[in-house]
Every structure is written in structure tokens, then in C-alpha cells.
Amino acid sequence: MENQEEVNVLDELHKGACMGIDAISIVLEKVKDKKFKKTLDDQYNGYKDVASKIEELYPEYSEKAPHETSAMNKAMTWWGIEMKTMSDETTSKLAELIMQGTNMGIIEGRRLLNQKEMEEDVKQIAEDYVQMQENDVEDLKKYL
């Protein structure tokens, strides 16, 4: 039943979505600007939607659950954000941090799309994920 290529793509996308969820939830605690908070809330919900779509599709390709970020990665994300915002919690700095993570997600998503043949339903999720992140970067630019 397991289609390893599809499972690998879905796992990578799911880990990326979980990282986005984790990072945004950490940054949201520091946000004072209401418009920026709304932007991050929307992005958070976008990642939640992607993760849900992956979780719905995953059983078609594997009997296991999709990979998530480990406790260690979550701790490292938290620590990294805390260290980078110790002396600067401005909206600009917070937008920059989220944008850096989003750009890493775009790169990984594009790499998956360019290097792997995949079933159409998996490809659609990957394309939607990358497009969502590209749109998010455009929204974040306003806050730099």
C-alpha cells in the first residue's frame, strides 16, 4: 500500500506546515501591531489547512501518521526566536524572522516539485503550499 515517494513528499510538506504553525504561535505572543497579528493569524490558519489536507490524504499512501516536528525542533525554534528577539521585538524584526522561515519552506517546496514525479493530488497540495507561502512573503514585506 505504501507509496514511498508520495509519503516522503507529504511528510516534508507536513513537517514544514508544523514548523510554520510552531513559529507563528511563538511569534504571536510578541506581536503588538493588530494588523500584523491578523496577518499572522491568517498565515497560521493557512498552515493548519495544509496540515489538515495532508492528514486527510495521507492514509491513501501510508498506514502511518505523517511526520511532525520533533520536540527538539520545537525547542530549537522557540530558542532561536527568543535569542533573535531579545533586544528587538519590533514588528519589522518579527516579520523578518517569519519571512526567513517561510522562504526556507518555499525552497523546500519548489525542490520537491522540481525533483520528484508525484501523483496529481500530492502535487496539488505541494503547489498550493508553495503558492500560499509565496503570498505570505508578499504580505510580510509590508511589515519590514
N, C-alpha and C positions, 0 to 999 in steps of 0.2 A: 504494500500500500504506500509506503513512504517514497516520495519523490524528492531525493536529496537536494537537487538544485533549487526547487521551489521552496523547500524547507529552509535552506540557507538564506535565500533572499528574504523570505518572510521573517526569519529570525533577526537578520540585520536591521530590517526596517522597524521591527518591534522594539529592538534594543534602542534604536535611535529615537523612536517616539517616547519610550520610557525615560530616556535621558532628557529629552525636551520637557516632559512633564515634571521631572525632578528639579531641573534647573529653574524653570519658571516658578515653581512653587517656592523655592528658596528665595529667588529674587523678589517675588511679590511681597514678601514680608518687609522689604526695604523701600518699596515704592511709595512715594508721596504724591506724585502727579496723577490726577484722576484719569486723564486721557491715556496716559501711558499704562496705567493699571488696566484700563479697558482693553487696550491693545494686547497686553499680555494675557488677560483673561481669554480673549478670542483665540490667541495662539495656543494657549493651554487646552482649550476645548477642541481645537483642530488636531492636536496630538492625541487627545483622548479618542476622537473619532477614528483616526487612523489605526490606533491600537485596537479599537473595537472591531473594525473591519478585518484586521489581520486575525484576531481571535476567532471571528466567525468563519473565515476561510480556512484557517489552519487545519482543522480536522479532515479536510479533503485531501491533505497531503501528509499528515502525520498523526499518530495516535498520542503523541506527547503534547505538552503545552509549549507555546512559543517562549523563547528565551527572553528574560528580562534583565535589567541591570542588577548586578550583584550588590550586596550590602557594602562591600568595599568600594565599588564605583560610586555608589550614592554618597558615601562618606567623603570620598575624594572630591566629588562635585561640590558638596557643601563646603569643605575646607578650602577649595580653590576659590570659590565665590567669596567666602569670608575674608580670605587673605587679600584678594584683589580689591575689596571694597572697604578695607579697614580705614583708609584715610580718604576715601572718595566714594560716597554713596549717591552721587548726583544721578539724575535721570540719564544724562549722557553716558556715564560710566556703566550703568546698569544695562542700557541699550547696547552698548559696545560688547559687553560680556555675552548677552543673549545672541547678538549677531554673530559673534565668533563661533559659538556652538552651532548655530543654525547653518552657517557656511560649511562647517565640517559635515553636517547632515546632508547638505546639497551635494558635496563632493562624493560622499559615500553612495548616495542615491544615484547620481549620474554614473558612477563607476559600475554599479550593479546593472543599470540599464544598458550601458555600453558594452559590457563584457560578457553578459550572460543571455542565453536564449531562455525564455521563460513562457509559461502558459499565459494566455491573454488576461485572465483575471488577476494574476500576480503582477503582471506588467502594468495593468491599470492602477493598482494600488501604489506601485512604485512611482509611476508617473504623477499620480495625484499628490503623493507625499512630497516629491521634489518640487512640484508646482506650488504647493502650499508653502513650503519653506522659502522659495524664491519670492513669493508675495509677502511673506513675513519680513524678509530682509528689506524690501521696499518700504514697508510700514515702519520698521525700526530706524531707517535712515533719518526720518523726521525728528528723532529724539537725540541724535548725536550732537 
